[in-house]
Amino acid sequence: MLYTKENWGPVPSGWTRRRLLGLQELSSEELTILLDLADRFRKNVLDNPENARKISLLNGKAIVNLFFENSTRTRVSFGLAGRRLGADVIEFSAATSSLSKGETLVDTAQNILAMGVDAVVVRHGCPGAPRLLAQNLENCAVVNAGDGAHEHPTQGLLDVLTMRQRLGSLEGKTVAIVGDIAHSRVARSNVFALQKLGAKPIVCGPSTLVSPHWAELGVEYAYSLDEILPRVDVFNLLRIQLERQVVRPFPSLAEYAHLYAMNAERLARCKKDVLVLAPGPINRGVEITPEVADGPHSAILDQVTNGVAVRMAALWATLTAVAERRF
């Protein structure tokens, strides 16, 4: 089936945003709209090979991926999402751009916009960079693909979508986010989404990486993974971000793995239907062992597929809001 604007239907009226900058600012209704759209793209397009290349919702639109940090899953899936929707996707390389000559981020984006770009997807090491672009780019959709340690909204959405597909409603579910919480934009986006959807998040890791100030946001924190194992429905296992750490927060990766890696022995002490996620890239033997990563409780590859669906939803919703002048 060839999906078009006419037979796919409109974006629900509850969505009015032309920018997706973070999940903290979204309502539970807006989160549900994006999750429902992503679920629909997953089932009707990605899981149906006959439809995977026959959707024209964004024909004639141009999307530029402005990535100033390394990425595999996020960059590739945003590119696939745009192309699956029929858009032209331009991949921007910071290393070979005029930024190396002193051009500012805003000037770079404005020059690209002047070439007829309709949406900018931006990943940057500086928190707030996507918001800065949104303030300076008129009539253009802006989607945050990760800004420093602030937020990673589409990762948060795909994590929650995967949980929802496996568990149904998240109301009352306990979700542990384990690892490098201090440097994790994924943890923040997960917490904001989970709280608004009725789940109970726990942040867990070494005391050097988990601040007690999370309690001020109504989030439980824990320093012992073993103590929380029996009462958690979902574990989301974060990578240790050595590239963001000025001082090593623990003596060695081996010690971290001893205390916090999800392995077969720990998995046996969890609920029988526990779900294991990891936003990737995973470091086997550090935050998760191979038998768990590849085992029946793992939905890591489902997360990757859902990433394309979520980014299709984000691009279509924000670009539709621009086209309809929703502000």
Residue, then its C-alpha position, 0 to 999 in steps of 0.5 A: m500500500l502506498y501511504t500518502k497524506e490523504n490516506w495516512g491521516p493527520v497528526p492528532s490535534g493534541w500535537t502542536r509543536r514544530r520542535l522536539l527539544g526535550l521530554q521534560e516539556l511535553s505533557s503525557e498527552e503529547l508523549t502518548i501521541l508520539l508513542d502511538l504514531a511510532d507504534r503505528f509506523r513500526k507495525n504498518v511500515l517497518d514490520n511490513p516489507e511491502n510498505a517499507r519503501k512506499i510511504s510519501l508523507l514527506n515527499g519534497k521535504a529536505i532534512v539535514n542531520l547536523f551531528f557534532e558528536n559521533s553516532t551510529r544508531t541515532r544518525v543512521s536511524f534519523g537518516l532512514a526515518g527521513r528516507r522512509l517518509g520520502a524526504d531528502v536527507i543531507e548528512f552534515s560533517a562538522a569536520t569538513s564544514s566552515l565551522s573549522k574556519g570560525e563560522t558559528l553554529v547559528d550561522t552554519a544552520q541559517n546558511i543551510l536553511a537558506m538552501g531550502v531545508d525544512a528540518v534540522v536534526v542536531r546532536h551537539g556536545c553543548p547542552g542547549a544547542p538545539r534550543l539555540l538553533a530553534q530560537n534562530l531558525e524560523n519556519c523550520a522543524v528542529v529535533n534534538a538528537g542529544d545535547g551534552a548531558h541534558e536530554h536525548p528525547t528520541q532515545g527516551l521515547l524509543d526506550v519507553l515505546t519498547m517497554r510499552q510494547r512488552l509490558g502494556s501500560l507503564e502505570g505502576k511499573t518500576v524501571a531502574i536506570v543503571g550506570d553513569i547517571a551523572h553524564s547521561r542525557v538518556a537517563r534524564s529523558n527516561v525519567f521525565a517520560l516515565q514519571k509522566l506515564g505513571a511509572k516509578p523510575i530508580v536511578c542506580g549506580p556508584s555514589t560518584l555517579v548518582s546524586p541524592h538530588w534526584a530525590e528532589l525530582g521525586v526519583e528514588y536513587a540507589y547505590s546497590l544494584d543487588e538490593i533492588l533486583p527483586r522489585v524492578d520490572v525493567f532495567n535500562l543499562l547505561r554505558i559508562q561514558l569515559e569520554r565525558q569523565v574528567v576524573r575516573p569515578f571508580p577504581s576500574l571497569a572490572e570493579y564496576a562490572h563486579l558491582y553493577a553488571m547485569n549477568a546471569e546470576r543477577l538475572a536469576r534474582c529478578k522477576k521472571d518476566v523482567l525486561v532488559l534494555a540498553p541504549g547502546p553502544i553496549n560494552r559487553g562484560v562491563e554493564i551487561t554480559p553476553e548471555v544477558a544481552d543476547g538472551p530472551h529477556s533482552a529487547i536491545l535490538d527491538q530498541v534499535t528498530n523502534g528508534v527508526a519508528v520513533r524518529m519517523a514519528a518525530l519528523w512527521a509530527t514536527l514538520t506537519a506542525v510547521a506546514e500547518r503553522r502550528f506554533 
